[in-house]
Every structure is written in structure tokens, then in C-alpha cells.
Amino acid sequence: MSSEHQDVRLLLGAYVLGALEDADSGRVQDHLSGCQLCRGEVAELAVLPQLLRRRSTSTMTGSTRTSATGATSSTRPGSTALLALGALLCLAVTYIHLADQGGYPPSGWFPGDTDPQYIKIGYYLLEAGGVAAALLLLLRRRLGWVLALPIAAGPFIGYVLTRTTGLPDATDDKGNWVGTLGIASLIVEALLFGLAWGQLRRPAD
């Protein structure tokens, strides 16, 4: 076979794919007009564009599915067990502070009372937030973990302040670190904060 024939054969794949410049494409066409062997090879290679289009479509579909799955995973707030545990801890924070207010049977009646006024309002907000965070977690909403952070951190900080420096018009508990409800509150809030923080920092699946 001539050198020209060998050179053109090397160009056949690119010719079928339409990747040749005009000069080379014309050269191949001229050669094909007089070479049955190369025309046969072009016929065999003619399926390549279709195969490549199918492959490209399949790859794009797979990427779209992966992207959609990734997007769904990134918004997942956690496993069912962790969501249930988070909701339970949020409700535990609410219960502990209701009991501390004397506002939950058998200690008393909802919503209870606490002095001074700003602390009482803070208790009410905390208790409502605890219930809201629990509901959001049970509904598998990531916002539940976001809300759980201040639900845990707020009373924890408040407890430490009332036992150390005291707060305005609230100094009766300075130095009182051994109350049963107080210790239970610290444990529950620490667990809730750690769980919520870990879930919010969890990388997307």
C-alpha cells in the first residue's frame, strides 16, 4: 500500500467524526472515491458518532442524578434516631424549665412564674423554642438543629452566670451548683448543643 493510503487511513476516524479541517477532509474524500478498502472502513466507523452521542447522553443523565442526589443529601438533617434524640432533648430542656418555674404538674400549673420579669419572659421563649425545635426535627427540618443551638446554649450560659456573678435582681442562686434540676439542665443542654453542632457541621453526603 502507498504512503498516501496509509496517511489517509489514519485520518478516517477523525473524518467520520467531522473533526478534520476542510483541506484534510477534501483529501480523504478524494481518496475514498478510488479506494474501496477505505470506503469499507468508513462504513464500519460510521456508527461511532451515534455511540458517542449515546455515551454523552448517558453520562449527562448520570451526572444529573448524582447532582440531584447530592443536593438532597446535603439538606438531610440527620438520621431518624438522631432526629428523635434531638427532639427529645429539646423537650427535656422545656420540661426542666417548666418544672423550675413551678409551672408543670405535679409542681403547679402551666406556664408557671419566675422573678424577675425578664427571666420569666426568657423562660417562656425558651420553652416555646424547645417545643418548636422538637417539632422541626420530627419534621426532618434542618432549621430544627439551628434552633436547638440557642435552646441549649442560652440556659447553660444563664445557669453559669446566676451561679457566679449573678444577674440583675437575680442573685439568690450564686454559689448554688448542686440543685438537681440545675445539674440535669446542664447535662441535657450540653448533650443537645454537641448533637446539634455536630449535625450542622456534618458534610454533605
C-alpha positions, 0 to 999 in steps of 0.5 A: 500500500502507498504512503498516501493510503496509509496517511489517509487511513489514519485520518478516517476516524477523525473524518467520520467524526467531522473533526478534520479541517476542510483541506484534510477532509477534501483529501480523504474524500478524494481518496475514498472515491478510488479506494474501496478498502477505505470506503469499507472502513468508513462504513464500519466507523460510521456508527461511532458518532451515534455511540458517542452521542449515546455515551454523552447522553448517558453520562449527562443523565448520570451526572444529573442524578448524582447532582440531584442526589447530592443536593438532597443529601446535603439538606438531610438533617440527620438520621431518624434516631438522631432526629428523635434524640434531638427532639427529645432533648429539646423537650427535656430542656422545656420540661426542666424549665417548666418544672423550675418555674413551678409551672408543670404538674405535679409542681403547679400549673402551666406556664408557671412564674419566675422573678424577675420579669425578664427571666420569666419572659426568657423562660417562656421563649425558651420553652416555646423554642424547645417545643418548636425545635422538637417539632422541626426535627420530627419534621426532618427540618434542618432549621430544627438543629439551628434552633436547638443551638440557642435552646441549649446554649442560652440556659447553660450560659444563664445557669453559669452566670446566676451561679457566679456573678449573678444577674440583675435582681437575680442573685439568690442562686450564686454559689448554688451548683448542686440543685438537681434540676440545675445539674440535669439542665446542664447535662441535657443542654450540653448533650443537645448543643454537641448533637446539634453542632455536630449535625450542622457541621456534618458534610454533605453526603 
